[in-house]
Amino acid sequence: MIDQEIDTVIHNLPLYLKREVLNYIELLANNYRNRTNTTKKKFKFDWEGGLADVEGKMTSVQLQHKAMGWR
């Protein structure tokens, strides 16, 4: 059904617009392929416990200020 509607609309367009539609369709297809082909990376927790030595020595606000200085 939708294919027939698309065909009808495209058929009635002038040639220069048909080329634009084709370019847009190719862009959409490439974006779709790129999205579906990428493997989703899982979040790593290898940083967990990295600030264990700071616990009790600094508040979270103090740690935020120190982190701002590292940037």
C-alpha atoms as a printed R data frame, in Angstrom:
   type eleno elety resid chain resno      x      y       z
1  ATOM     1    CA   MET     A     1  0.000  0.000   0.000
2  ATOM     2    CA   ILE     A     2  2.625  2.548   1.037
3  ATOM     3    CA   ASP     A     3  4.798  1.553  -1.924
4  ATOM     4    CA   GLN     A     4  1.998  2.436  -4.332
5  ATOM     5    CA   GLU     A     5  1.479  5.805  -2.640
6  ATOM     6    CA   ILE     A     6  5.184  6.581  -2.877
7  ATOM     7    CA   ASP     A     7  5.275  5.529  -6.523
8  ATOM     8    CA   THR     A     8  2.288  7.746  -7.344
9  ATOM     9    CA   VAL     A     9  3.732 10.810  -5.652
10 ATOM    10    CA   ILE     A    10  7.184 10.349  -7.194
11 ATOM    11    CA   HIS     A    11  5.724  9.669 -10.633
12 ATOM    12    CA   ASN     A    12  4.015 13.072 -10.613
13 ATOM    13    CA   LEU     A    13  7.169 15.003  -9.674
14 ATOM    14    CA   PRO     A    14  9.376 16.824 -12.177
15 ATOM    15    CA   LEU     A    15 12.717 15.193 -12.975
16 ATOM    16    CA   TYR     A    16 14.826 17.568 -10.847
17 ATOM    17    CA   LEU     A    17 12.702 16.758  -7.774
18 ATOM    18    CA   LYS     A    18 12.895 13.039  -8.494
19 ATOM    19    CA   ARG     A    19 16.674 13.349  -8.271
20 ATOM    20    CA   GLU     A    20 16.370 15.126  -4.918
21 ATOM    21    CA   VAL     A    21 14.042 12.413  -3.652
22 ATOM    22    CA   LEU     A    22 16.525  9.752  -4.763
23 ATOM    23    CA   ASN     A    23 19.360 11.548  -2.961
24 ATOM    24    CA   TYR     A    24 17.267 11.787   0.189
25 ATOM    25    CA   ILE     A    25 16.276  8.115   0.032
26 ATOM    26    CA   GLU     A    26 19.935  7.123  -0.332
27 ATOM    27    CA   LEU     A    27 20.824  9.296   2.664
28 ATOM    28    CA   LEU     A    28 18.108  7.665   4.761
29 ATOM    29    CA   ALA     A    29 19.187  4.183   3.663
30 ATOM    30    CA   ASN     A    30 22.843  4.880   4.509
31 ATOM    31    CA   ASN     A    31 21.924  6.263   7.928
32 ATOM    32    CA   TYR     A    32 19.751  3.224   8.605
33 ATOM    33    CA   ARG     A    33 22.512  0.820   7.580
34 ATOM    34    CA   ASN     A    34 25.051  2.637   9.733
35 ATOM    35    CA   ARG     A    35 22.730  2.515  12.740
36 ATOM    36    CA   THR     A    36 21.919 -1.162  12.387
37 ATOM    37    CA   ASN     A    37 25.492 -2.267  11.627
38 ATOM    38    CA   THR     A    38 27.092 -0.697  14.660
39 ATOM    39    CA   THR     A    39 27.553 -2.995  17.576
40 ATOM    40    CA   LYS     A    40 26.407 -1.549  20.830
41 ATOM    41    CA   LYS     A    41 29.226 -1.224  23.306
42 ATOM    42    CA   LYS     A    42 28.453 -2.111  26.858
43 ATOM    43    CA   PHE     A    43 29.459  0.289  29.577
44 ATOM    44    CA   LYS     A    44 32.563 -0.831  31.432
45 ATOM    45    CA   PHE     A    45 32.886 -0.550  35.170
46 ATOM    46    CA   ASP     A    46 36.657 -0.886  35.250
47 ATOM    47    CA   TRP     A    47 36.817  2.497  36.981
48 ATOM    48    CA   GLU     A    48 34.768  1.205  39.917
49 ATOM    49    CA   GLY     A    49 36.563  1.742  43.220
50 ATOM    50    CA   GLY     A    50 39.114  4.078  41.638
51 ATOM    51    CA   LEU     A    51 38.473  6.745  44.269
52 ATOM    52    CA   ALA     A    52 38.347  4.422  47.271
53 ATOM    53    CA   ASP     A    53 41.408  6.130  48.772
54 ATOM    54    CA   VAL     A    54 39.565  9.483  48.759
55 ATOM    55    CA   GLU     A    55 36.594  8.210  50.755
56 ATOM    56    CA   GLY     A    56 36.246 10.090  54.018
57 ATOM    57    CA   LYS     A    57 38.927 12.641  53.079
58 ATOM    58    CA   MET     A    58 36.878 14.802  50.710
59 ATOM    59    CA   THR     A    59 33.240 15.645  50.232
60 ATOM    60    CA   SER     A    60 31.618 15.146  46.847
61 ATOM    61    CA   VAL     A    61 31.603 18.925  46.330
62 ATOM    62    CA   GLN     A    62 35.317 19.175  47.071
63 ATOM    63    CA   LEU     A    63 35.936 16.328  44.659
64 ATOM    64    CA   GLN     A    64 33.893 18.114  41.973
65 ATOM    65    CA   HIS     A    65 35.988 21.261  42.420
66 ATOM    66    CA   LYS     A    66 39.186 19.246  42.176
67 ATOM    67    CA   ALA     A    67 37.916 17.528  39.008
68 ATOM    68    CA   MET     A    68 37.193 20.926  37.457
69 ATOM    69    CA   GLY     A    69 40.847 21.777  37.970
70 ATOM    70    CA   TRP     A    70 41.907 18.622  36.085
71 ATOM    71    CA   ARG     A    71 40.070 19.707  32.938
